Structures are given as structure tokens and as C-alpha cells.
Amino acid sequence: MRSNIETLTIEHHNAHVLVVTLNRPHVANAFNTQMALDLISVFEGLADNPGQIRVAVLTGAGRKAFCAGGDLKERNGMSDEQWQAQHLIYERMARAIVNCPLPVIGAINGAAYGGGCELAAALDFIYVADTARFAQTEVKLGIIPGAGGTQTLARAVGERRAKELILTGRVFSANDAVDWGLANDTFPLNALMQHTLDAATAIANNAPIAVRQAKRAIHQGLDMSLADGMEFEIKAYNVTVPTEDRREGVLAFNEKRAPRFQCK
């Protein structure tokens, strides 16, 4: 995974955990066309060839903002055709993150407004700084969330709460995000990344094929009836049975040692 991407910083926390940082702090890490293309490159690349990477962490540069959403200075004066052409890139970016087979977890270090809130909601789960703030502000600009926000936020916080937040565009706190189900936990900013990396490492220490199949079963099963979801779960389960990781996990348990899972 290359580290010289224009709008992102890419770092390996260890052999199996990749940290992706939105790196436009001078504009509160708002994403422009280039950042969207860079995120597509990273997450489609992880889907196609993860190598040794088993978990990705997404965060923002600086102490104030995770992501302020789309860069409105870049968008100022765009024709309808230019706006829609750019938005096709944003749509592909959102799909690349949502469809990534690896777990993608967030360390939301500050404000996540508009598309930044959508980006946070698109992740598998997130931890947030106690100073973080969220808002789905698109209706204040004459548009609606268009990077999955009406769908991912509603799945996280429920239909009625999502309607309230999206239709009012109001700001809500880190504690609200936890209480309503958007975030898993909140931490002081200085402790946020370590807690996130600890969770990422715990996931990365587990069997990688099993982790990916479990994510797939949860993600796709939620769009099915319970009976269909349980049937899909068995299909995902059966993928893990013939793997070396399954045999290694049972052997390690019986030999009272830590398993040595292979990244395949």
C-alpha cells in the first residue's frame, strides 16, 4: 500500500492494521474530488488485494475535525452537469468503503458534518472523541445526503431519529452518538486512537477469513428476513470449515497456545 497519496496519510500500525488519515486539515478535512479518488484507490485496492492487511482504521488529521463533508469551495459555481459528474465519484467512494470486505473502523477525532457524518456512518463501527460533534446538514444547502446517509444513519439510529437529524440538520454530541447507536464508545481525544488501535489489533489477531465472513453475514443478513439471514449465515459459516485457520484454531486451543492464523 503506497503512502504518498495526495490527500491521505497511510500508515501501518502493525503488519495487519492499516491507518488511513484524511489529510486536509486546513479545510477541516473536507473531501474534494481528489480525496474521493484517493479513498476509492485505497479501499478498492484493499478489496482486490489486501495482502497482509486484515483491518483498516479511518481517522482525520488534527484535533478539531474528522471531516467537514464535501468541499463547498471546490463546488462553488459548478454547473448541474459538473456537480453530478463529481457526485458519481463520491458515490463510488461510499460504495468502496461500505463494500470493503475487511473491517473498517473509525476513530472520529472531531467534527463530522454532512458527508463527514455519512462517512462515519458508512464504517463498520466507530469510536469517537468526547469533543466530536455530528450533523447531517445537507438540507440546509438545498440537497439531501447522497453518499448513503439516509440509509446508513437510519440503520444505525433508527428511522425516527434519522428523520429528525436529517430533516432538521441539527448538531448532536459524541454522547448522543453513543446513546443513539451511531458510535460504540467515546474517549478523551488523547486516548481515542489507542483504544481504536487496540480494537483493530484484537480483530486482526482473529482468523481473517472468519472475520470477513462474519462481517459479510451481518451486513447482508440485515437486509433479509430472519429465516433467509440464518440460511445466509450457514453459507458464510461453511466457507470457514475447510480452511487451515479453522484447523489451527482448534489445534491451538487444545495445545493451550495462541493460534497462528494465516492471512489468505
KELUMTI-633342 format. One line per 8 residues: number of its first residue (from 1); their letters; for each residue z negated, y, x negated of N, C-alpha, C. Coordinates in nm, 2 decimals. Layout:
NUM	a	Z,Y,X,Z,Y,X,Z,Y,X ~ ...
//
This chain:
1	mrsnietl	0.00,-0.12,-0.09,0.00,0.00,0.00,0.00,0.12,-0.09 ~ 0.11,0.21,-0.08,0.11,0.33,-0.16,0.01,0.43,-0.12 ~ -0.03,0.51,-0.22,-0.14,0.61,-0.20,-0.08,0.75,-0.19 ~ 0.04,0.77,-0.22,0.10,0.91,-0.23,0.17,0.95,-0.11 ~ 0.11,0.92,0.01,0.17,0.96,0.14,0.13,1.11,0.16 ~ 0.23,1.19,0.21,0.22,1.33,0.21,0.09,1.38,0.29 ~ 0.07,1.33,0.41,-0.03,1.38,0.49,-0.16,1.30,0.51 ~ -0.16,1.19,0.43,-0.27,1.09,0.44,-0.32,1.06,0.30
9	tiehhnah	-0.45,1.02,0.29,-0.51,0.96,0.17,-0.53,0.82,0.20 ~ -0.49,0.73,0.11,-0.50,0.59,0.13,-0.59,0.53,0.02 ~ -0.70,0.47,0.05,-0.79,0.42,-0.05,-0.83,0.28,-0.01 ~ -0.85,0.19,-0.11,-0.90,0.06,-0.09,-1.05,0.06,-0.11 ~ -1.13,0.04,-0.01,-1.27,0.03,-0.02,-1.31,-0.09,-0.10 ~ -1.24,-0.20,-0.07,-1.25,-0.33,-0.15,-1.12,-0.40,-0.13 ~ -1.12,-0.53,-0.17,-0.99,-0.60,-0.16,-0.94,-0.61,-0.02 ~ -1.02,-0.61,0.08,-0.98,-0.64,0.21,-0.99,-0.52,0.31
17	vlvvtlnr	-1.05,-0.41,0.27,-1.07,-0.29,0.36,-0.99,-0.17,0.31 ~ -0.91,-0.12,0.40,-0.83,0.00,0.36,-0.88,0.12,0.44 ~ -0.90,0.23,0.37,-0.94,0.35,0.44,-0.82,0.45,0.44 ~ -0.79,0.49,0.56,-0.68,0.58,0.59,-0.74,0.72,0.63 ~ -0.72,0.82,0.56,-0.78,0.95,0.59,-0.67,1.05,0.63 ~ -0.68,1.11,0.75,-0.59,1.22,0.79,-0.62,1.34,0.70 ~ -0.52,1.39,0.63,-0.55,1.48,0.52,-0.47,1.61,0.54 ~ -0.50,1.68,0.65,-0.45,1.82,0.66,-0.57,1.91,0.71
25	phvanafn	-0.67,1.92,0.62,-0.80,1.99,0.67,-0.78,2.13,0.69 ~ -0.67,2.20,0.64,-0.65,2.34,0.66,-0.61,2.37,0.80 ~ -0.57,2.26,0.88,-0.53,2.28,1.02,-0.61,2.18,1.10 ~ -0.74,2.15,1.06,-0.82,2.06,1.13,-0.76,1.92,1.15 ~ -0.68,1.88,1.05,-0.62,1.75,1.05,-0.53,1.73,1.17 ~ -0.47,1.84,1.23,-0.38,1.83,1.34,-0.26,1.75,1.29 ~ -0.20,1.67,1.37,-0.08,1.59,1.32,0.05,1.66,1.36 ~ 0.13,1.67,1.26,0.27,1.72,1.27,0.36,1.60,1.27
33	tqmaldli	0.49,1.63,1.27,0.59,1.52,1.27,0.57,1.43,1.15 ~ 0.54,1.49,1.03,0.53,1.41,0.91,0.41,1.32,0.91 ~ 0.30,1.37,0.97,0.18,1.29,0.97,0.21,1.17,1.07 ~ 0.27,1.19,1.18,0.31,1.08,1.27,0.39,0.98,1.20 ~ 0.49,1.03,1.12,0.58,0.93,1.05,0.50,0.86,0.94 ~ 0.40,0.93,0.88,0.32,0.86,0.78,0.23,0.75,0.84 ~ 0.17,0.78,0.95,0.09,0.69,1.02,0.17,0.57,1.07 ~ 0.30,0.59,1.12,0.39,0.48,1.15,0.41,0.39,1.03
41	svfeglad	0.44,0.45,0.92,0.47,0.38,0.79,0.35,0.29,0.76 ~ 0.23,0.34,0.76,0.11,0.27,0.73,0.08,0.15,0.82 ~ 0.08,0.18,0.95,0.04,0.08,1.05,0.15,-0.02,1.08 ~ 0.27,0.02,1.08,0.38,-0.08,1.09,0.38,-0.16,0.97 ~ 0.35,-0.10,0.85,0.35,-0.18,0.73,0.24,-0.28,0.73 ~ 0.12,-0.25,0.78,0.01,-0.34,0.79,0.05,-0.46,0.89 ~ 0.12,-0.43,0.99,0.16,-0.53,1.09,0.26,-0.63,1.02 ~ 0.35,-0.57,0.94,0.46,-0.65,0.88,0.41,-0.73,0.76
49	npgqirva	0.33,-0.67,0.68,0.28,-0.73,0.56,0.15,-0.68,0.51 ~ 0.04,-0.73,0.57,-0.09,-0.68,0.54,-0.14,-0.71,0.40 ~ -0.08,-0.81,0.33,-0.12,-0.85,0.20,-0.27,-0.90,0.21 ~ -0.35,-0.85,0.13,-0.49,-0.89,0.13,-0.58,-0.81,0.23 ~ -0.52,-0.71,0.29,-0.59,-0.62,0.38,-0.63,-0.69,0.51 ~ -0.75,-0.68,0.55,-0.80,-0.75,0.68,-0.85,-0.65,0.78 ~ -0.89,-0.53,0.74,-0.94,-0.43,0.83,-0.90,-0.29,0.78 ~ -0.86,-0.20,0.87,-0.83,-0.06,0.84,-0.94,0.03,0.90
57	vltgagrk	-0.98,0.13,0.83,-1.07,0.24,0.88,-0.99,0.37,0.88 ~ -1.00,0.44,0.99,-0.93,0.57,1.01,-1.03,0.68,1.02 ~ -1.02,0.78,0.94,-1.11,0.90,0.95,-1.03,1.02,0.91 ~ -1.10,1.14,0.91,-1.04,1.27,0.88,-1.10,1.33,0.76 ~ -1.02,1.41,0.69,-1.07,1.48,0.58,-1.16,1.60,0.62 ~ -1.26,1.63,0.54,-1.35,1.74,0.56,-1.47,1.70,0.65 ~ -1.55,1.80,0.69,-1.67,1.78,0.76,-1.67,1.83,0.91 ~ -1.56,1.90,0.95,-1.56,1.96,1.08,-1.47,1.89,1.18
65	afcaggdl	-1.36,1.83,1.13,-1.26,1.78,1.23,-1.21,1.64,1.19 ~ -1.20,1.56,1.29,-1.13,1.43,1.28,-0.98,1.46,1.29 ~ -0.95,1.52,1.41,-0.81,1.55,1.43,-0.80,1.65,1.56 ~ -0.74,1.76,1.54,-0.73,1.86,1.65,-0.61,1.84,1.74 ~ -0.54,1.72,1.72,-0.43,1.69,1.81,-0.30,1.74,1.75 ~ -0.20,1.76,1.83,-0.07,1.80,1.78,-0.07,1.94,1.72 ~ 0.01,1.96,1.62,0.01,2.09,1.55,0.10,2.19,1.64 ~ 0.03,2.28,1.71,0.10,2.37,1.80,0.18,2.48,1.73
73	kerngmsd	0.14,2.50,1.61,0.23,2.60,1.53,0.36,2.54,1.50 ~ 0.37,2.41,1.47,0.50,2.34,1.45,0.58,2.34,1.58 ~ 0.50,2.32,1.69,0.57,2.30,1.82,0.61,2.44,1.88 ~ 0.56,2.55,1.84,0.59,2.68,1.90,0.74,2.71,1.89 ~ 0.80,2.74,2.00,0.94,2.77,2.01,1.03,2.66,2.02 ~ 0.98,2.53,2.02,1.07,2.42,2.03,1.14,2.42,2.17 ~ 1.26,2.38,2.17,1.33,2.36,2.29,1.28,2.23,2.36 ~ 1.32,2.21,2.49,1.28,2.09,2.55,1.32,1.96,2.48
81	eqwqaqhl	1.45,1.97,2.43,1.51,1.86,2.36,1.43,1.83,2.23 ~ 1.40,1.94,2.16,1.33,1.92,2.03,1.19,1.86,2.06 ~ 1.12,1.91,2.16,0.99,1.87,2.19,0.99,1.72,2.22 ~ 1.08,1.68,2.31,1.09,1.54,2.35,1.13,1.45,2.23 ~ 1.22,1.49,2.14,1.25,1.42,2.03,1.13,1.39,1.93 ~ 1.05,1.50,1.92,0.93,1.48,1.84,0.84,1.39,1.91 ~ 0.83,1.40,2.04,0.73,1.32,2.11,0.76,1.17,2.10 ~ 0.89,1.14,2.09,0.93,1.00,2.07,0.86,0.94,1.94
89	iyermara	0.85,1.03,1.84,0.78,0.98,1.71,0.63,0.97,1.74 ~ 0.57,1.06,1.82,0.43,1.04,1.85,0.40,0.92,1.93 ~ 0.49,0.88,2.02,0.48,0.76,2.10,0.48,0.64,2.01 ~ 0.58,0.64,1.91,0.59,0.52,1.82,0.46,0.52,1.74 ~ 0.41,0.63,1.70,0.28,0.63,1.62,0.17,0.57,1.70 ~ 0.15,0.60,1.82,0.05,0.55,1.91,0.06,0.40,1.92 ~ 0.19,0.35,1.94,0.21,0.21,1.96,0.18,0.13,1.83 ~ 0.22,0.19,1.71,0.19,0.13,1.58,0.04,0.10,1.56
97	ivncplpv	-0.04,0.20,1.61,-0.18,0.18,1.59,-0.24,0.08,1.69 ~ -0.20,0.10,1.82,-0.25,0.01,1.92,-0.21,-0.14,1.90 ~ -0.09,-0.15,1.85,-0.03,-0.29,1.84,-0.06,-0.35,1.70 ~ -0.13,-0.28,1.61,-0.16,-0.34,1.48,-0.25,-0.46,1.50 ~ -0.21,-0.58,1.44,-0.28,-0.70,1.46,-0.42,-0.70,1.39 ~ -0.43,-0.62,1.29,-0.56,-0.61,1.22,-0.66,-0.52,1.29 ~ -0.79,-0.54,1.28,-0.88,-0.45,1.34,-0.87,-0.31,1.28 ~ -0.87,-0.21,1.36,-0.86,-0.07,1.32,-0.98,0.00,1.38
105	igaingaa	-1.07,0.04,1.29,-1.20,0.11,1.34,-1.20,0.25,1.29 ~ -1.27,0.34,1.37,-1.27,0.48,1.34,-1.41,0.53,1.29 ~ -1.40,0.62,1.19,-1.52,0.70,1.15,-1.48,0.84,1.19 ~ -1.53,0.88,1.31,-1.49,1.01,1.37,-1.58,1.11,1.32 ~ -1.54,1.19,1.22,-1.63,1.28,1.14,-1.64,1.42,1.20 ~ -1.57,1.45,1.31,-1.58,1.58,1.36,-1.50,1.59,1.49 ~ -1.45,1.71,1.52,-1.38,1.74,1.65,-1.26,1.65,1.66 ~ -1.25,1.59,1.78,-1.13,1.51,1.82,-1.08,1.56,1.95
113	ygggcela	-0.98,1.65,1.95,-0.94,1.72,2.07,-0.79,1.68,2.09 ~ -0.75,1.68,2.22,-0.61,1.65,2.25,-0.57,1.52,2.20 ~ -0.46,1.52,2.12,-0.41,1.40,2.06,-0.51,1.33,1.96 ~ -0.60,1.41,1.91,-0.71,1.35,1.83,-0.80,1.26,1.91 ~ -0.83,1.30,2.03,-0.91,1.22,2.12,-0.83,1.10,2.16 ~ -0.70,1.11,2.18,-0.62,0.99,2.21,-0.62,0.90,2.09 ~ -0.61,0.95,1.97,-0.61,0.87,1.85,-0.74,0.79,1.84 ~ -0.85,0.86,1.87,-0.98,0.79,1.86,-0.99,0.68,1.97
121	aaldfiyv	-0.94,0.70,2.09,-0.94,0.61,2.20,-0.85,0.49,2.17 ~ -0.75,0.51,2.09,-0.65,0.40,2.06,-0.70,0.30,1.96 ~ -0.81,0.33,1.89,-0.87,0.24,1.79,-0.95,0.13,1.86 ~ -0.97,0.02,1.78,-1.04,-0.10,1.84,-1.19,-0.06,1.88 ~ -1.25,0.01,1.79,-1.38,0.07,1.82,-1.41,0.18,1.72 ~ -1.50,0.27,1.76,-1.53,0.39,1.67,-1.68,0.41,1.66 ~ -1.72,0.46,1.54,-1.85,0.52,1.52,-1.82,0.67,1.50 ~ -1.92,0.76,1.54,-1.90,0.90,1.54,-2.01,0.97,1.48
129	adtarfaq	-1.98,1.08,1.41,-2.08,1.17,1.36,-2.16,1.24,1.47 ~ -2.29,1.26,1.46,-2.36,1.32,1.57,-2.32,1.47,1.60 ~ -2.24,1.52,1.51,-2.18,1.66,1.53,-2.04,1.66,1.59 ~ -1.99,1.54,1.61,-1.85,1.53,1.66,-1.84,1.58,1.81 ~ -1.73,1.63,1.84,-1.70,1.67,1.98,-1.56,1.62,2.02 ~ -1.55,1.59,2.15,-1.43,1.54,2.20,-1.38,1.62,2.32 ~ -1.25,1.62,2.34,-1.19,1.68,2.46,-1.05,1.64,2.48 ~ -1.01,1.61,2.60,-0.87,1.58,2.63,-0.81,1.70,2.70
137	tevklgii	-0.75,1.79,2.62,-0.72,1.93,2.66,-0.58,1.96,2.71 ~ -0.50,1.85,2.72,-0.36,1.88,2.74,-0.32,1.96,2.87 ~ -0.40,1.94,2.98,-0.37,2.01,3.10,-0.38,2.16,3.08 ~ -0.46,2.20,2.98,-0.48,2.35,2.95,-0.35,2.40,2.89 ~ -0.26,2.32,2.84,-0.14,2.36,2.78,-0.02,2.33,2.86 ~ -0.04,2.28,2.98,0.07,2.26,3.07,0.14,2.12,3.06 ~ 0.07,2.03,2.99,0.12,1.89,2.97,0.01,1.80,3.01 ~ 0.03,1.67,2.99,-0.08,1.57,3.00,-0.08,1.48,2.88
145	pgaggtqt	-0.19,1.41,2.86,-0.19,1.32,2.74,-0.07,1.23,2.74 ~ 0.00,1.22,2.63,0.12,1.15,2.62,0.13,1.05,2.50 ~ 0.01,1.02,2.44,0.00,0.92,2.33,-0.09,0.81,2.38 ~ -0.09,0.78,2.51,-0.17,0.67,2.56,-0.31,0.71,2.62 ~ -0.34,0.84,2.62,-0.47,0.89,2.65,-0.51,0.86,2.80 ~ -0.42,0.87,2.89,-0.45,0.84,3.03,-0.49,0.69,3.05 ~ -0.44,0.61,2.96,-0.46,0.46,2.96,-0.58,0.42,2.88 ~ -0.59,0.46,2.75,-0.69,0.41,2.67,-0.83,0.48,2.70
153	laravger	-0.83,0.61,2.74,-0.96,0.67,2.77,-1.01,0.61,2.90 ~ -0.92,0.58,3.00,-0.97,0.52,3.12,-1.02,0.38,3.10 ~ -0.96,0.31,3.01,-1.01,0.17,2.98,-1.15,0.18,2.91 ~ -1.17,0.28,2.83,-1.30,0.30,2.76,-1.41,0.35,2.85 ~ -1.39,0.45,2.93,-1.49,0.51,3.00,-1.49,0.49,3.15 ~ -1.38,0.43,3.20,-1.37,0.41,3.35,-1.28,0.51,3.41 ~ -1.23,0.48,3.53,-1.13,0.56,3.59,-1.19,0.70,3.63 ~ -1.30,0.70,3.70,-1.35,0.82,3.75,-1.39,0.92,3.64
161	rakelilt	-1.46,0.87,3.53,-1.50,0.95,3.42,-1.37,1.01,3.35 ~ -1.27,0.92,3.33,-1.15,0.96,3.26,-1.08,1.07,3.34 ~ -1.08,1.06,3.48,-1.01,1.16,3.56,-1.09,1.30,3.54 ~ -1.22,1.29,3.54,-1.30,1.41,3.52,-1.27,1.48,3.39 ~ -1.26,1.40,3.28,-1.24,1.46,3.15,-1.10,1.51,3.13 ~ -1.00,1.43,3.18,-0.86,1.47,3.16,-0.82,1.59,3.25 ~ -0.87,1.59,3.37,-0.83,1.69,3.47,-0.90,1.82,3.44 ~ -1.03,1.82,3.39,-1.09,1.94,3.35,-1.06,1.99,3.21
169	grvfsand	-1.04,1.90,3.12,-1.02,1.93,2.98,-1.15,1.97,2.91 ~ -1.26,1.94,2.97,-1.39,1.99,2.91,-1.43,1.91,2.78 ~ -1.51,1.98,2.70,-1.56,1.92,2.58,-1.68,1.83,2.61 ~ -1.69,1.72,2.54,-1.81,1.64,2.55,-1.86,1.59,2.42 ~ -1.98,1.56,2.41,-2.05,1.54,2.28,-2.04,1.40,2.23 ~ -2.09,1.38,2.11,-2.10,1.24,2.05,-2.18,1.15,2.13 ~ -2.30,1.20,2.18,-2.39,1.12,2.26,-2.32,1.08,2.39 ~ -2.24,1.18,2.45,-2.17,1.14,2.57,-2.07,1.03,2.54
177	avdwglan	-2.00,1.04,2.43,-1.90,0.94,2.39,-1.96,0.80,2.38 ~ -2.08,0.79,2.33,-2.16,0.67,2.32,-2.20,0.62,2.46 ~ -2.26,0.71,2.53,-2.32,0.68,2.66,-2.21,0.63,2.76 ~ -2.09,0.69,2.75,-1.98,0.65,2.84,-1.89,0.54,2.80 ~ -1.91,0.49,2.67,-1.84,0.38,2.63,-1.72,0.40,2.54 ~ -1.69,0.53,2.50,-1.58,0.56,2.41,-1.62,0.53,2.27 ~ -1.74,0.55,2.23,-1.79,0.52,2.10,-1.90,0.42,2.10 ~ -1.91,0.35,1.99,-2.01,0.24,1.98,-2.14,0.29,1.93
185	dtfplnal	-2.15,0.39,1.84,-2.27,0.44,1.79,-2.25,0.58,1.73 ~ -2.36,0.65,1.71,-2.35,0.78,1.64,-2.44,0.78,1.53 ~ -2.40,0.85,1.42,-2.48,0.86,1.30,-2.47,1.00,1.24 ~ -2.57,1.04,1.16,-2.56,1.17,1.08,-2.43,1.16,1.00 ~ -2.36,1.27,0.99,-2.23,1.28,0.92,-2.24,1.21,0.78 ~ -2.35,1.24,0.70,-2.36,1.18,0.57,-2.37,1.03,0.57 ~ -2.41,0.97,0.68,-2.43,0.83,0.69,-2.31,0.76,0.76 ~ -2.22,0.84,0.82,-2.12,0.78,0.91,-2.03,0.68,0.83
193	mqhtldaa	-1.97,0.72,0.72,-1.88,0.64,0.65,-1.94,0.51,0.60 ~ -2.06,0.51,0.55,-2.12,0.39,0.50,-2.14,0.29,0.61 ~ -2.19,0.34,0.73,-2.21,0.25,0.84,-2.07,0.19,0.89 ~ -1.97,0.27,0.89,-1.84,0.22,0.93,-1.78,0.12,0.83 ~ -1.80,0.15,0.70,-1.75,0.06,0.60,-1.83,-0.07,0.60 ~ -1.96,-0.07,0.63,-2.04,-0.19,0.64,-1.99,-0.28,0.75 ~ -1.95,-0.21,0.87,-1.90,-0.29,0.98,-1.76,-0.35,0.94 ~ -1.68,-0.27,0.87,-1.55,-0.32,0.83,-1.56,-0.43,0.73
201	taiannap	-1.65,-0.42,0.64,-1.67,-0.53,0.55,-1.73,-0.66,0.61 ~ -1.81,-0.64,0.71,-1.86,-0.76,0.79,-1.75,-0.83,0.86 ~ -1.66,-0.75,0.92,-1.54,-0.81,0.98,-1.45,-0.88,0.88 ~ -1.43,-0.81,0.76,-1.34,-0.86,0.66,-1.39,-0.99,0.60 ~ -1.52,-1.01,0.60,-1.58,-1.13,0.55,-1.56,-1.26,0.64 ~ -1.52,-1.23,0.76,-1.49,-1.34,0.85,-1.35,-1.40,0.84 ~ -1.32,-1.51,0.90,-1.19,-1.57,0.89,-1.08,-1.48,0.94 ~ -0.98,-1.44,0.86,-0.89,-1.34,0.90,-0.80,-1.38,1.02
209	iavrqakr	-0.76,-1.50,1.02,-0.67,-1.55,1.13,-0.76,-1.55,1.26 ~ -0.88,-1.59,1.25,-0.97,-1.60,1.37,-0.99,-1.45,1.42 ~ -1.02,-1.36,1.33,-1.04,-1.22,1.37,-0.92,-1.17,1.44 ~ -0.80,-1.19,1.39,-0.68,-1.14,1.45,-0.66,-1.20,1.59 ~ -0.68,-1.33,1.60,-0.66,-1.40,1.73,-0.77,-1.35,1.83 ~ -0.89,-1.33,1.79,-0.99,-1.28,1.88,-0.95,-1.14,1.93 ~ -0.91,-1.05,1.84,-0.86,-0.92,1.89,-0.75,-0.93,1.99 ~ -0.66,-1.02,1.96,-0.54,-1.03,2.04,-0.58,-1.08,2.18
217	aihqgldm	-0.68,-1.18,2.19,-0.72,-1.24,2.31,-0.79,-1.13,2.40 ~ -0.88,-1.05,2.34,-0.95,-0.95,2.41,-0.85,-0.84,2.46 ~ -0.77,-0.79,2.37,-0.67,-0.68,2.40,-0.58,-0.72,2.52 ~ -0.51,-0.84,2.50,-0.41,-0.87,2.60,-0.48,-0.93,2.73 ~ -0.59,-1.00,2.71,-0.66,-1.06,2.82,-0.71,-0.96,2.93 ~ -0.74,-0.84,2.88,-0.79,-0.74,2.97,-0.69,-0.69,3.07 ~ -0.56,-0.72,3.04,-0.45,-0.68,3.14,-0.42,-0.80,3.23 ~ -0.50,-0.91,3.23,-0.47,-1.03,3.31,-0.58,-1.05,3.40
225	sladgmef	-0.56,-1.14,3.50,-0.67,-1.19,3.58,-0.76,-1.27,3.49 ~ -0.88,-1.30,3.54,-0.98,-1.38,3.46,-0.92,-1.51,3.43 ~ -0.86,-1.58,3.53,-0.81,-1.71,3.50,-0.69,-1.71,3.40 ~ -0.60,-1.61,3.41,-0.49,-1.60,3.31,-0.55,-1.56,3.18 ~ -0.65,-1.48,3.18,-0.71,-1.44,3.05,-0.77,-1.55,2.98 ~ -0.84,-1.64,3.05,-0.90,-1.76,2.99,-0.80,-1.85,2.94 ~ -0.69,-1.86,3.01,-0.58,-1.95,2.96,-0.52,-1.89,2.84 ~ -0.50,-1.76,2.83,-0.45,-1.70,2.71,-0.55,-1.72,2.59
233	eikaynvt	-0.68,-1.71,2.62,-0.78,-1.73,2.52,-0.76,-1.86,2.45 ~ -0.74,-1.97,2.53,-0.72,-2.10,2.47,-0.60,-2.11,2.38 ~ -0.49,-2.04,2.42,-0.37,-2.04,2.34,-0.41,-1.97,2.20 ~ -0.48,-1.86,2.21,-0.52,-1.79,2.09,-0.62,-1.88,2.00 ~ -0.71,-1.95,2.07,-0.80,-2.04,2.01,-0.73,-2.15,1.93 ~ -0.63,-2.21,2.00,-0.56,-2.32,1.94,-0.48,-2.28,1.81 ~ -0.45,-2.16,1.80,-0.39,-2.11,1.67,-0.48,-2.13,1.55 ~ -0.61,-2.12,1.58,-0.71,-2.13,1.47,-0.74,-2.27,1.43
241	vptedrre	-0.72,-2.37,1.52,-0.77,-2.50,1.49,-0.70,-2.57,1.37 ~ -0.57,-2.56,1.35,-0.51,-2.62,1.23,-0.52,-2.54,1.10 ~ -0.60,-2.44,1.10,-0.60,-2.35,0.98,-0.70,-2.41,0.87 ~ -0.67,-2.37,0.75,-0.76,-2.41,0.64,-0.90,-2.33,0.66 ~ -0.89,-2.21,0.72,-1.01,-2.13,0.74,-1.11,-2.21,0.83 ~ -1.05,-2.27,0.94,-1.14,-2.35,1.03,-1.21,-2.46,0.95 ~ -1.14,-2.53,0.87,-1.20,-2.64,0.79,-1.30,-2.59,0.69 ~ -1.26,-2.48,0.63,-1.35,-2.42,0.53,-1.48,-2.37,0.59
249	gvlafnek	-1.47,-2.31,0.71,-1.59,-2.26,0.78,-1.69,-2.36,0.81 ~ -1.64,-2.48,0.86,-1.73,-2.59,0.89,-1.78,-2.65,0.77 ~ -1.70,-2.67,0.66,-1.75,-2.72,0.54,-1.86,-2.64,0.48 ~ -1.83,-2.50,0.47,-1.93,-2.41,0.41,-2.06,-2.42,0.49 ~ -2.06,-2.43,0.62,-2.18,-2.44,0.70,-2.26,-2.56,0.66 ~ -2.19,-2.67,0.64,-2.26,-2.80,0.61,-2.31,-2.80,0.47 ~ -2.24,-2.73,0.38,-2.28,-2.72,0.24,-2.38,-2.60,0.21 ~ -2.41,-2.53,0.32,-2.51,-2.42,0.31,-2.47,-2.32,0.21
257	raprfqck	-2.34,-2.27,0.22,-2.29,-2.17,0.13,-2.20,-2.07,0.21 ~ -2.17,-1.96,0.15,-2.08,-1.86,0.22,-1.94,-1.92,0.21 ~ -1.87,-1.90,0.32,-1.73,-1.95,0.33,-1.64,-1.87,0.24 ~ -1.53,-1.93,0.19,-1.43,-1.86,0.11,-1.30,-1.87,0.19 ~ -1.29,-1.77,0.28,-1.17,-1.76,0.36,-1.05,-1.71,0.29 ~ -0.93,-1.76,0.32,-0.81,-1.71,0.26,-0.74,-1.61,0.35 ~ -0.68,-1.51,0.29,-0.60,-1.41,0.37,-0.46,-1.46,0.39 ~ -0.43,-1.51,0.51,-0.29,-1.56,0.53,-0.23,-1.49,0.65
//
